[in-house]
Amino acid sequence: MKNPNWRLYLLALVLALALFVLWQTLGPGKTELPAPPASLVSPEAVVPAPLPRVLVLYQQGEGESDLAAFVGKELAAACKDKVVFRLINVLDEPQLVEFYSLKSAPAFVFLFPNGKIFRKYEGYLDKKKILAIVAQMNKS
């Protein structure tokens, strides 16, 4: 003779198992999840004080884009204590182009330390213009 409520028993078993796993993860005495491994922590997270960021979005192999990446690398080395530069190849991370509503590369996105956009520019910017925008951002 078959039990007509076998589906209910199966559902109860799955629910009990899910609750057990949740209790083991966040159970009594555990107030927070474990820290992520160091390999997943971004370089920006290691910065001692919150600094503004400049995202340099470029397409590798294109003249102006390669020049923008070169300028970004130079400024990153020269301005470590003022601003954090992040160079992003749009071919590797195309979702950022869509996220920031950009139409072309190279592009520069200037972000406050809290992540809000200060300004964004499409096209090449030279060192003086980038530093001038960073100075304006620090005044705001």
Biotite code that builds the C-alpha atoms (Angstrom):
import biotite.structure as struc

atoms = struc.array([
    struc.Atom([0.000, 0.000, 0.000], chain_id="A", res_id=1, res_name="MET", atom_name="CA", element="C"),
    struc.Atom([1.400, 3.407, -1.020], chain_id="A", res_id=2, res_name="LYS", atom_name="CA", element="C"),
    struc.Atom([1.390, 6.473, 1.214], chain_id="A", res_id=3, res_name="ASN", atom_name="CA", element="C"),
    struc.Atom([-0.502, 9.308, -0.543], chain_id="A", res_id=4, res_name="PRO", atom_name="CA", element="C"),
    struc.Atom([1.360, 12.038, 1.403], chain_id="A", res_id=5, res_name="ASN", atom_name="CA", element="C"),
    struc.Atom([4.893, 11.156, 0.259], chain_id="A", res_id=6, res_name="TRP", atom_name="CA", element="C"),
    struc.Atom([5.289, 14.550, -1.438], chain_id="A", res_id=7, res_name="ARG", atom_name="CA", element="C"),
    struc.Atom([4.565, 16.348, 1.821], chain_id="A", res_id=8, res_name="LEU", atom_name="CA", element="C"),
    struc.Atom([7.125, 14.198, 3.644], chain_id="A", res_id=9, res_name="TYR", atom_name="CA", element="C"),
    struc.Atom([9.720, 14.966, 0.964], chain_id="A", res_id=10, res_name="LEU", atom_name="CA", element="C"),
    struc.Atom([8.994, 18.699, 1.161], chain_id="A", res_id=11, res_name="LEU", atom_name="CA", element="C"),
    struc.Atom([9.291, 18.604, 4.962], chain_id="A", res_id=12, res_name="ALA", atom_name="CA", element="C"),
    struc.Atom([12.622, 16.773, 4.696], chain_id="A", res_id=13, res_name="LEU", atom_name="CA", element="C"),
    struc.Atom([14.043, 19.315, 2.217], chain_id="A", res_id=14, res_name="VAL", atom_name="CA", element="C"),
    struc.Atom([12.850, 22.215, 4.374], chain_id="A", res_id=15, res_name="LEU", atom_name="CA", element="C"),
    struc.Atom([14.393, 20.670, 7.499], chain_id="A", res_id=16, res_name="ALA", atom_name="CA", element="C"),
    struc.Atom([17.691, 20.165, 5.664], chain_id="A", res_id=17, res_name="LEU", atom_name="CA", element="C"),
    struc.Atom([17.701, 23.789, 4.451], chain_id="A", res_id=18, res_name="ALA", atom_name="CA", element="C"),
    struc.Atom([17.012, 25.071, 7.965], chain_id="A", res_id=19, res_name="LEU", atom_name="CA", element="C"),
    struc.Atom([19.804, 22.893, 9.349], chain_id="A", res_id=20, res_name="PHE", atom_name="CA", element="C"),
    struc.Atom([22.311, 24.280, 6.824], chain_id="A", res_id=21, res_name="VAL", atom_name="CA", element="C"),
    struc.Atom([21.197, 27.840, 7.599], chain_id="A", res_id=22, res_name="LEU", atom_name="CA", element="C"),
    struc.Atom([21.511, 27.195, 11.337], chain_id="A", res_id=23, res_name="TRP", atom_name="CA", element="C"),
    struc.Atom([25.026, 25.786, 10.857], chain_id="A", res_id=24, res_name="GLN", atom_name="CA", element="C"),
    struc.Atom([26.021, 28.875, 8.860], chain_id="A", res_id=25, res_name="THR", atom_name="CA", element="C"),
    struc.Atom([24.441, 31.560, 11.045], chain_id="A", res_id=26, res_name="LEU", atom_name="CA", element="C"),
    struc.Atom([23.615, 29.551, 14.155], chain_id="A", res_id=27, res_name="GLY", atom_name="CA", element="C"),
    struc.Atom([23.903, 30.508, 17.823], chain_id="A", res_id=28, res_name="PRO", atom_name="CA", element="C"),
    struc.Atom([27.128, 32.270, 18.725], chain_id="A", res_id=29, res_name="GLY", atom_name="CA", element="C"),
    struc.Atom([27.855, 33.160, 15.113], chain_id="A", res_id=30, res_name="LYS", atom_name="CA", element="C"),
    struc.Atom([27.121, 36.811, 14.476], chain_id="A", res_id=31, res_name="THR", atom_name="CA", element="C"),
    struc.Atom([28.723, 37.265, 11.073], chain_id="A", res_id=32, res_name="GLU", atom_name="CA", element="C"),
    struc.Atom([29.805, 35.360, 8.022], chain_id="A", res_id=33, res_name="LEU", atom_name="CA", element="C"),
    struc.Atom([33.483, 34.482, 7.653], chain_id="A", res_id=34, res_name="PRO", atom_name="CA", element="C"),
    struc.Atom([35.718, 37.031, 5.908], chain_id="A", res_id=35, res_name="ALA", atom_name="CA", element="C"),
    struc.Atom([36.320, 36.506, 2.184], chain_id="A", res_id=36, res_name="PRO", atom_name="CA", element="C"),
    struc.Atom([39.695, 35.130, 1.127], chain_id="A", res_id=37, res_name="PRO", atom_name="CA", element="C"),
    struc.Atom([42.422, 37.694, 0.498], chain_id="A", res_id=38, res_name="ALA", atom_name="CA", element="C"),
    struc.Atom([42.447, 36.835, -3.212], chain_id="A", res_id=39, res_name="SER", atom_name="CA", element="C"),
    struc.Atom([38.898, 38.230, -3.545], chain_id="A", res_id=40, res_name="LEU", atom_name="CA", element="C"),
    struc.Atom([39.618, 41.533, -1.803], chain_id="A", res_id=41, res_name="VAL", atom_name="CA", element="C"),
    struc.Atom([40.063, 44.308, -4.359], chain_id="A", res_id=42, res_name="SER", atom_name="CA", element="C"),
    struc.Atom([43.142, 46.598, -4.255], chain_id="A", res_id=43, res_name="PRO", atom_name="CA", element="C"),
    struc.Atom([40.881, 49.572, -3.460], chain_id="A", res_id=44, res_name="GLU", atom_name="CA", element="C"),
    struc.Atom([39.795, 47.856, -0.227], chain_id="A", res_id=45, res_name="ALA", atom_name="CA", element="C"),
    struc.Atom([43.380, 47.907, 1.061], chain_id="A", res_id=46, res_name="VAL", atom_name="CA", element="C"),
    struc.Atom([43.696, 51.706, 0.741], chain_id="A", res_id=47, res_name="VAL", atom_name="CA", element="C"),
    struc.Atom([44.114, 53.146, 4.277], chain_id="A", res_id=48, res_name="PRO", atom_name="CA", element="C"),
    struc.Atom([41.896, 56.207, 3.767], chain_id="A", res_id=49, res_name="ALA", atom_name="CA", element="C"),
    struc.Atom([39.001, 56.586, 1.364], chain_id="A", res_id=50, res_name="PRO", atom_name="CA", element="C"),
    struc.Atom([40.342, 58.170, -1.792], chain_id="A", res_id=51, res_name="LEU", atom_name="CA", element="C"),
    struc.Atom([38.621, 59.266, -4.968], chain_id="A", res_id=52, res_name="PRO", atom_name="CA", element="C"),
    struc.Atom([38.915, 56.836, -7.873], chain_id="A", res_id=53, res_name="ARG", atom_name="CA", element="C"),
    struc.Atom([39.428, 57.253, -11.576], chain_id="A", res_id=54, res_name="VAL", atom_name="CA", element="C"),
    struc.Atom([38.322, 54.419, -13.811], chain_id="A", res_id=55, res_name="LEU", atom_name="CA", element="C"),
    struc.Atom([40.175, 54.403, -17.112], chain_id="A", res_id=56, res_name="VAL", atom_name="CA", element="C"),
    struc.Atom([38.173, 52.312, -19.555], chain_id="A", res_id=57, res_name="LEU", atom_name="CA", element="C"),
    struc.Atom([40.158, 51.500, -22.674], chain_id="A", res_id=58, res_name="TYR", atom_name="CA", element="C"),
    struc.Atom([40.148, 49.048, -25.553], chain_id="A", res_id=59, res_name="GLN", atom_name="CA", element="C"),
    struc.Atom([43.466, 47.322, -25.947], chain_id="A", res_id=60, res_name="GLN", atom_name="CA", element="C"),
    struc.Atom([44.991, 47.702, -29.375], chain_id="A", res_id=61, res_name="GLY", atom_name="CA", element="C"),
    struc.Atom([43.433, 51.046, -30.275], chain_id="A", res_id=62, res_name="GLU", atom_name="CA", element="C"),
    struc.Atom([45.720, 54.073, -30.432], chain_id="A", res_id=63, res_name="GLY", atom_name="CA", element="C"),
    struc.Atom([43.901, 56.576, -28.220], chain_id="A", res_id=64, res_name="GLU", atom_name="CA", element="C"),
    struc.Atom([42.812, 53.875, -25.797], chain_id="A", res_id=65, res_name="SER", atom_name="CA", element="C"),
    struc.Atom([46.337, 52.547, -25.383], chain_id="A", res_id=66, res_name="ASP", atom_name="CA", element="C"),
    struc.Atom([47.559, 56.102, -24.787], chain_id="A", res_id=67, res_name="LEU", atom_name="CA", element="C"),
    struc.Atom([44.857, 56.629, -22.130], chain_id="A", res_id=68, res_name="ALA", atom_name="CA", element="C"),
    struc.Atom([45.917, 53.395, -20.396], chain_id="A", res_id=69, res_name="ALA", atom_name="CA", element="C"),
    struc.Atom([49.560, 54.528, -20.468], chain_id="A", res_id=70, res_name="PHE", atom_name="CA", element="C"),
    struc.Atom([48.669, 57.914, -18.944], chain_id="A", res_id=71, res_name="VAL", atom_name="CA", element="C"),
    struc.Atom([46.542, 56.148, -16.320], chain_id="A", res_id=72, res_name="GLY", atom_name="CA", element="C"),
    struc.Atom([49.461, 53.904, -15.330], chain_id="A", res_id=73, res_name="LYS", atom_name="CA", element="C"),
    struc.Atom([51.810, 56.893, -15.045], chain_id="A", res_id=74, res_name="GLU", atom_name="CA", element="C"),
    struc.Atom([49.375, 58.869, -12.907], chain_id="A", res_id=75, res_name="LEU", atom_name="CA", element="C"),
    struc.Atom([48.634, 55.838, -10.734], chain_id="A", res_id=76, res_name="ALA", atom_name="CA", element="C"),
    struc.Atom([52.313, 55.605, -9.867], chain_id="A", res_id=77, res_name="ALA", atom_name="CA", element="C"),
    struc.Atom([52.703, 59.372, -9.361], chain_id="A", res_id=78, res_name="ALA", atom_name="CA", element="C"),
    struc.Atom([49.510, 60.066, -7.368], chain_id="A", res_id=79, res_name="CYS", atom_name="CA", element="C"),
    struc.Atom([49.176, 57.052, -5.068], chain_id="A", res_id=80, res_name="LYS", atom_name="CA", element="C"),
    struc.Atom([48.283, 59.173, -2.035], chain_id="A", res_id=81, res_name="ASP", atom_name="CA", element="C"),
    struc.Atom([45.720, 61.407, -3.809], chain_id="A", res_id=82, res_name="LYS", atom_name="CA", element="C"),
    struc.Atom([43.648, 59.154, -6.039], chain_id="A", res_id=83, res_name="VAL", atom_name="CA", element="C"),
    struc.Atom([43.250, 55.483, -6.966], chain_id="A", res_id=84, res_name="VAL", atom_name="CA", element="C"),
    struc.Atom([43.425, 54.668, -10.672], chain_id="A", res_id=85, res_name="PHE", atom_name="CA", element="C"),
    struc.Atom([41.882, 51.507, -12.054], chain_id="A", res_id=86, res_name="ARG", atom_name="CA", element="C"),
    struc.Atom([42.547, 50.531, -15.658], chain_id="A", res_id=87, res_name="LEU", atom_name="CA", element="C"),
    struc.Atom([39.826, 48.407, -17.236], chain_id="A", res_id=88, res_name="ILE", atom_name="CA", element="C"),
    struc.Atom([39.951, 46.830, -20.669], chain_id="A", res_id=89, res_name="ASN", atom_name="CA", element="C"),
    struc.Atom([36.375, 47.072, -21.979], chain_id="A", res_id=90, res_name="VAL", atom_name="CA", element="C"),
    struc.Atom([36.830, 43.800, -23.866], chain_id="A", res_id=91, res_name="LEU", atom_name="CA", element="C"),
    struc.Atom([37.376, 42.018, -20.538], chain_id="A", res_id=92, res_name="ASP", atom_name="CA", element="C"),
    struc.Atom([34.556, 43.767, -18.637], chain_id="A", res_id=93, res_name="GLU", atom_name="CA", element="C"),
    struc.Atom([31.890, 44.938, -21.103], chain_id="A", res_id=94, res_name="PRO", atom_name="CA", element="C"),
    struc.Atom([29.245, 45.177, -18.356], chain_id="A", res_id=95, res_name="GLN", atom_name="CA", element="C"),
    struc.Atom([30.988, 48.303, -16.984], chain_id="A", res_id=96, res_name="LEU", atom_name="CA", element="C"),
    struc.Atom([30.486, 50.100, -20.288], chain_id="A", res_id=97, res_name="VAL", atom_name="CA", element="C"),
    struc.Atom([26.780, 49.438, -20.029], chain_id="A", res_id=98, res_name="GLU", atom_name="CA", element="C"),
    struc.Atom([26.667, 50.245, -16.302], chain_id="A", res_id=99, res_name="PHE", atom_name="CA", element="C"),
    struc.Atom([28.224, 53.685, -16.792], chain_id="A", res_id=100, res_name="TYR", atom_name="CA", element="C"),
    struc.Atom([26.284, 54.306, -20.053], chain_id="A", res_id=101, res_name="SER", atom_name="CA", element="C"),
    struc.Atom([29.416, 54.837, -22.118], chain_id="A", res_id=102, res_name="LEU", atom_name="CA", element="C"),
    struc.Atom([29.400, 54.889, -25.895], chain_id="A", res_id=103, res_name="LYS", atom_name="CA", element="C"),
    struc.Atom([33.114, 54.737, -26.724], chain_id="A", res_id=104, res_name="SER", atom_name="CA", element="C"),
    struc.Atom([36.577, 53.985, -25.421], chain_id="A", res_id=105, res_name="ALA", atom_name="CA", element="C"),
    struc.Atom([38.678, 55.494, -24.013], chain_id="A", res_id=106, res_name="PRO", atom_name="CA", element="C"),
    struc.Atom([36.530, 56.860, -21.237], chain_id="A", res_id=107, res_name="ALA", atom_name="CA", element="C"),
    struc.Atom([37.280, 58.264, -17.785], chain_id="A", res_id=108, res_name="PHE", atom_name="CA", element="C"),
    struc.Atom([34.883, 57.921, -14.857], chain_id="A", res_id=109, res_name="VAL", atom_name="CA", element="C"),
    struc.Atom([35.720, 60.023, -11.795], chain_id="A", res_id=110, res_name="PHE", atom_name="CA", element="C"),
    struc.Atom([34.226, 58.617, -8.589], chain_id="A", res_id=111, res_name="LEU", atom_name="CA", element="C"),
    struc.Atom([33.994, 60.048, -5.088], chain_id="A", res_id=112, res_name="PHE", atom_name="CA", element="C"),
    struc.Atom([35.248, 57.757, -2.289], chain_id="A", res_id=113, res_name="PRO", atom_name="CA", element="C"),
    struc.Atom([31.647, 56.712, -1.598], chain_id="A", res_id=114, res_name="ASN", atom_name="CA", element="C"),
    struc.Atom([31.280, 55.498, -5.217], chain_id="A", res_id=115, res_name="GLY", atom_name="CA", element="C"),
    struc.Atom([29.095, 58.294, -6.573], chain_id="A", res_id=116, res_name="LYS", atom_name="CA", element="C"),
    struc.Atom([30.003, 59.635, -9.992], chain_id="A", res_id=117, res_name="ILE", atom_name="CA", element="C"),
    struc.Atom([31.639, 63.069, -10.048], chain_id="A", res_id=118, res_name="PHE", atom_name="CA", element="C"),
    struc.Atom([32.157, 63.252, -13.813], chain_id="A", res_id=119, res_name="ARG", atom_name="CA", element="C"),
    struc.Atom([32.637, 61.004, -16.793], chain_id="A", res_id=120, res_name="LYS", atom_name="CA", element="C"),
    struc.Atom([34.338, 61.760, -20.082], chain_id="A", res_id=121, res_name="TYR", atom_name="CA", element="C"),
    struc.Atom([34.458, 59.819, -23.296], chain_id="A", res_id=122, res_name="GLU", atom_name="CA", element="C"),
    struc.Atom([37.594, 60.305, -25.321], chain_id="A", res_id=123, res_name="GLY", atom_name="CA", element="C"),
    struc.Atom([41.200, 60.966, -24.442], chain_id="A", res_id=124, res_name="TYR", atom_name="CA", element="C"),
    struc.Atom([42.206, 63.308, -21.608], chain_id="A", res_id=125, res_name="LEU", atom_name="CA", element="C"),
    struc.Atom([45.786, 64.393, -21.015], chain_id="A", res_id=126, res_name="ASP", atom_name="CA", element="C"),
    struc.Atom([47.516, 64.367, -17.623], chain_id="A", res_id=127, res_name="LYS", atom_name="CA", element="C"),
    struc.Atom([46.870, 68.035, -16.846], chain_id="A", res_id=128, res_name="LYS", atom_name="CA", element="C"),
    struc.Atom([43.129, 67.749, -17.448], chain_id="A", res_id=129, res_name="LYS", atom_name="CA", element="C"),
    struc.Atom([42.874, 64.586, -15.356], chain_id="A", res_id=130, res_name="ILE", atom_name="CA", element="C"),
    struc.Atom([44.763, 66.175, -12.462], chain_id="A", res_id=131, res_name="LEU", atom_name="CA", element="C"),
    struc.Atom([42.611, 69.312, -12.719], chain_id="A", res_id=132, res_name="ALA", atom_name="CA", element="C"),
    struc.Atom([39.432, 67.221, -12.449], chain_id="A", res_id=133, res_name="ILE", atom_name="CA", element="C"),
    struc.Atom([40.858, 65.301, -9.492], chain_id="A", res_id=134, res_name="VAL", atom_name="CA", element="C"),
    struc.Atom([41.667, 68.626, -7.783], chain_id="A", res_id=135, res_name="ALA", atom_name="CA", element="C"),
    struc.Atom([38.078, 69.816, -8.373], chain_id="A", res_id=136, res_name="GLN", atom_name="CA", element="C"),
    struc.Atom([36.792, 66.554, -6.964], chain_id="A", res_id=137, res_name="MET", atom_name="CA", element="C"),
    struc.Atom([38.886, 66.942, -3.821], chain_id="A", res_id=138, res_name="ASN", atom_name="CA", element="C"),
    struc.Atom([37.471, 70.458, -3.304], chain_id="A", res_id=139, res_name="LYS", atom_name="CA", element="C"),
    struc.Atom([33.873, 69.214, -3.546], chain_id="A", res_id=140, res_name="SER", atom_name="CA", element="C"),
])
